[in-house]
Amino acid sequence: MARLDVQIGDLKLKNPVMTASGTFGYGLEFQDFVPLEEIGGIIVKGTTLKPREGNDYPRMAETPMGMLNCVGLQNKGVDYFCEHIYPQLMSAGGTYLVNVSGSSPEDYAECAARIDALEGIPAIELNISCPNVRDGGMAFGVTCAGAESVVRAVRERYHKTLIVKLSPNVTNIVEIAKAVEAAGADSVSLINTLMGMAVDIEKRRKTLSIGTGGLSGPAVKPVALRMVYQVAHGVKIPVIGLGGICSAEDALEFLMCGATAIEIGTANFLDPAVTIRVRDGINDWLDRHGVADVNEIIGTIQ
């Protein structure tokens, strides 16, 4: 068996396969399908400072080679997570990261600080695709200044591995990546969902309750690969790749484009054990090609 462990800042993962936030619940929901401790890292659903109800239904729609969602970060807030979910995670086994969201830099920082106090959570992933309530609803992650403001605020109060999830809905994602790197990010993950919409032609109306939603699944993979390749060549910190990964072959493409680890999202809905299948597939490829360490193939495409 090849060596599969990778390093993201101070965070050591036993293998490069992680779950994308919002597609794997808290991990506990998948205990009957997959050994949680064998997944490289489980990124739990988006967590905010205060509870959020999310958007009205319908908030999911199937699309060709993918899906749209506008769930809206429904969760019971960080205090509920710390008091009720965290103890269950520590009993279940596995490596858990928390996806942190907010509507202001202060919200992000306070939420991150409360998670910082949890000894068993070694890292967080910042979702900077959230709307900035002080800037007319524009997402933090679409400008260098907005992204940097969140990362600097969180970095002052969070002392473990800090991963920043980048939005693809920008003109130049490399510049955003460089901005968050300069502000103190230990790693970047990309891509978050692409904005899209669907139409119900019988009712002559938008399918989703708020009109637009995030597109994920195999349809976005070529865009994700291109962005991961560009960012990996533009920053010095580790890159985590995601977007349409359904197989070991998909994951290997991201690794060869420069990703140190990958996240699987939409595919979890189709196959609850896809993470282990992808991990085993990566190992099989490495064995067949005489590669002893997965790190040897990272960023190696010509």
C-alpha positions in Angstrom: 0.0 0.0 0.0 1.3 3.5 -0.9 1.8 6.2 1.6 -1.4 8.4 1.6 -0.9 10.9 4.4 -0.7 14.6 3.5 -0.1 17.8 5.4 -2.3 21.0 5.4 -0.7 23.5 7.6 -0.4 21.9 11.0 -3.1 19.4 10.1 -2.0 15.9 9.1 -4.5 13.9 7.2 -4.2 10.1 7.0 -5.2 10.3 3.3 -6.1 13.2 0.9 -9.9 12.4 0.7 -12.2 14.8 2.6 -15.9 15.5 2.5 -17.3 18.8 1.4 -19.3 20.9 3.8 -23.1 20.6 3.4 -23.0 17.2 1.7 -22.1 15.0 4.6 -24.1 16.4 7.5 -22.0 16.1 10.7 -20.6 12.8 9.5 -22.7 11.0 12.2 -25.5 10.4 9.6 -23.1 8.3 7.5 -21.9 5.9 10.3 -23.9 3.0 8.9 -22.4 3.3 5.5 -18.7 4.1 6.0 -16.1 3.9 8.8 -15.7 7.6 9.6 -12.2 7.2 11.0 -10.9 6.0 7.5 -11.8 9.3 5.8 -9.0 11.8 5.6 -11.1 14.6 7.0 -14.8 15.3 7.5 -15.9 19.0 7.1 -19.2 19.4 8.9 -22.1 21.5 7.6 -21.8 25.3 7.7 -21.9 26.7 11.2 -22.8 30.3 12.1 -22.7 32.3 15.3 -26.5 32.4 15.7 -29.0 29.8 14.5 -30.3 30.1 10.9 -33.5 28.7 9.5 -32.2 28.6 5.9 -34.3 29.5 2.8 -37.8 28.4 2.0 -38.5 25.3 -0.1 -37.9 24.3 -2.8 -34.2 24.7 -2.3 -32.7 21.9 -4.4 -33.1 21.1 -8.1 -31.5 18.4 -10.2 -29.6 19.6 -13.3 -27.8 17.8 -16.2 -24.6 16.4 -14.6 -25.2 18.2 -11.3 -27.6 19.9 -8.9 -28.5 23.4 -7.7 -29.1 24.2 -4.0 -30.1 27.3 -2.0 -30.3 25.7 1.4 -29.1 28.8 3.1 -26.8 27.6 5.8 -29.5 26.1 8.0 -28.0 25.2 11.4 -28.6 25.6 15.1 -25.6 27.9 15.7 -22.1 27.4 17.1 -23.2 27.1 20.8 -25.5 24.2 19.9 -22.7 22.6 17.9 -20.2 22.9 20.9 -22.6 21.6 23.5 -24.4 18.8 21.6 -22.7 17.8 18.3 -19.1 18.1 19.3 -19.3 15.4 22.1 -20.9 13.0 19.6 -18.1 13.6 17.1 -15.5 12.9 19.7 -17.2 9.6 20.5 -17.6 8.6 16.9 -14.0 8.8 15.9 -12.5 10.5 12.8 -10.9 13.9 11.9 -13.4 16.7 11.9 -13.2 20.3 10.6 -15.9 22.9 10.9 -17.1 25.1 8.1 -17.6 28.6 9.5 -19.9 31.2 7.9 -21.0 34.7 8.9 -22.4 38.1 7.8 -19.6 40.3 9.2 -15.9 39.8 10.0 -16.8 40.0 13.7 -19.4 37.2 13.3 -16.8 35.0 11.6 -14.2 35.7 14.3 -16.5 35.1 17.2 -17.7 31.8 15.8 -14.1 30.7 15.0 -13.0 31.7 18.5 -15.6 29.4 20.1 -14.5 26.5 17.9 -10.9 27.3 18.7 -11.6 26.2 22.3 -12.6 22.7 21.2 -9.5 20.6 21.6 -10.7 17.9 19.2 -11.3 20.2 16.2 -7.9 20.8 14.5 -9.0 23.1 11.7 -11.8 25.2 10.3 -12.8 26.1 6.8 -14.1 29.7 6.2 -16.9 30.0 3.8 -16.4 33.5 2.4 -19.1 33.1 -0.3 -21.6 34.5 2.3 -23.2 37.9 1.7 -21.7 40.9 3.5 -24.6 42.7 5.2 -22.6 46.0 5.2 -21.9 45.9 1.5 -25.3 45.5 -0.1 -25.3 41.7 0.0 -22.1 41.2 -2.0 -20.2 38.1 -1.0 -17.0 38.6 0.9 -15.1 36.3 -1.4 -15.6 38.2 -4.6 -13.2 41.1 -3.7 -9.7 40.9 -2.3 -10.6 43.5 0.3 -13.7 41.6 1.5 -11.9 38.3 1.6 -8.9 39.7 3.4 -11.1 41.5 6.0 -12.7 38.2 7.1 -9.4 36.2 7.2 -7.6 38.9 9.2 -10.4 39.1 11.8 -10.5 35.3 12.2 -6.7 35.0 12.3 -6.5 37.2 15.3 -8.8 34.9 17.3 -8.2 31.5 15.8 -4.9 29.7 16.4 -5.2 26.4 14.5 -5.1 25.5 10.8 -7.2 28.0 8.9 -8.5 26.9 5.4 -10.4 29.5 3.3 -13.0 28.3 0.8 -12.9 30.4 -2.3 -15.8 31.4 -4.5 -15.5 30.7 -8.3 -17.9 33.6 -9.1 -15.0 36.1 -9.6 -12.9 37.5 -12.4 -9.5 36.4 -11.0 -9.5 33.7 -8.4 -5.7 33.8 -8.1 -5.8 37.4 -6.8 -8.3 36.4 -4.1 -6.2 33.4 -3.1 -3.1 35.6 -2.8 -5.1 38.1 -0.7 -6.2 35.5 1.8 -2.7 34.0 1.9 -1.3 37.4 2.8 -4.0 37.8 5.5 -2.9 34.6 7.3 -4.7 31.6 5.6 -2.8 28.3 6.0 -4.6 26.8 3.0 -7.3 27.5 0.4 -10.1 25.2 -0.8 -11.8 25.6 -4.1 -14.2 25.8 -5.7 -17.4 26.6 -3.9 -20.5 26.4 -6.1 -21.1 28.3 -9.3 -24.2 30.5 -9.3 -27.0 29.2 -11.5 -30.7 28.8 -11.9 -33.4 26.5 -13.2 -36.9 27.2 -14.6 -40.2 25.3 -14.3 -41.7 25.8 -17.7 -45.1 24.5 -16.7 -45.5 27.1 -14.0 -43.4 29.7 -15.9 -41.4 30.5 -12.7 -38.0 29.9 -11.2 -37.6 26.4 -9.7 -35.8 27.5 -6.5 -37.5 29.6 -3.9 -35.0 32.4 -4.1 -34.4 32.1 -7.8 -30.7 31.3 -7.9 -28.6 28.6 -6.3 -25.2 27.0 -6.2 -24.3 24.6 -9.0 -22.3 21.5 -8.0 -21.5 18.1 -9.4 -19.6 16.7 -12.4 -20.7 19.7 -14.6 -18.4 22.1 -12.7 -15.3 19.8 -12.7 -13.5 21.4 -15.7 -13.9 24.9 -14.2 -12.7 23.6 -10.8 -9.7 21.9 -12.3 -8.6 25.1 -14.2 -9.0 27.2 -11.1 -7.1 24.7 -8.8 -4.3 24.6 -11.3 -4.1 28.4 -11.5 -4.2 28.9 -7.8 -1.7 26.2 -7.0 0.8 28.0 -9.2 0.0 31.4 -7.6 0.3 30.7 -3.9 2.7 29.0 -1.6 0.2 27.5 0.8 -1.5 24.1 0.2 -4.5 23.9 -2.1 -7.5 21.6 -1.5 -9.5 20.9 -4.7 -13.2 20.2 -5.0 -15.9 20.4 -7.7 -17.5 17.4 -9.3 -15.2 14.7 -7.9 -17.0 11.3 -8.2 -14.1 8.8 -8.7 -10.4 8.2 -8.0 -9.6 9.3 -11.5 -11.3 12.7 -10.8 -9.4 13.0 -7.6 -6.1 12.2 -9.3 -6.6 14.9 -11.8 -7.0 17.5 -9.0 -3.9 16.2 -7.2 -1.8 16.3 -10.4 -3.1 19.9 -11.0 -1.6 20.9 -7.6 -4.1 20.0 -4.9 -2.7 18.5 -1.8 -6.1 17.1 -0.8 -9.5 16.9 -2.3 -13.1 17.2 -1.1 -16.1 15.1 -2.3 -19.5 16.8 -2.3 -22.4 16.0 -4.5 -21.3 12.4 -5.1 -22.0 11.6 -1.4 -25.7 11.8 -2.3 -25.3 9.1 -4.9 -22.9 6.8 -3.0 -22.6 7.2 0.8 -19.3 5.3 0.7 -17.7 7.1 -2.2 -14.9 8.6 0.0 -13.5 5.1 0.8 -13.9 4.0 -2.8 -12.0 7.0 -4.0 -9.3 6.5 -1.4 -8.8 2.9 -2.4 -8.8 3.9 -6.1 -6.0 6.4 -5.5 -4.0 3.7 -3.7 -4.6 1.2 -6.5 -3.4 3.8 -9.1 -0.2 4.5 -7.1 0.5 0.8 -6.7 0.0 0.2 -10.4 2.4 3.0 -11.4 5.0 2.2 -8.8 4.5 5.4 -6.8 5.3 5.0 -3.1 3.9 8.3 -1.8 0.8 10.2 -3.0 2.8 13.5 -2.4 5.0 12.5 -5.3 2.2 13.2 -7.9 1.0 16.5 -6.5 1.3 19.2 -9.1 3.1 17.0 -11.6 1.1 17.6 -14.8 3.2 19.0 -17.7 
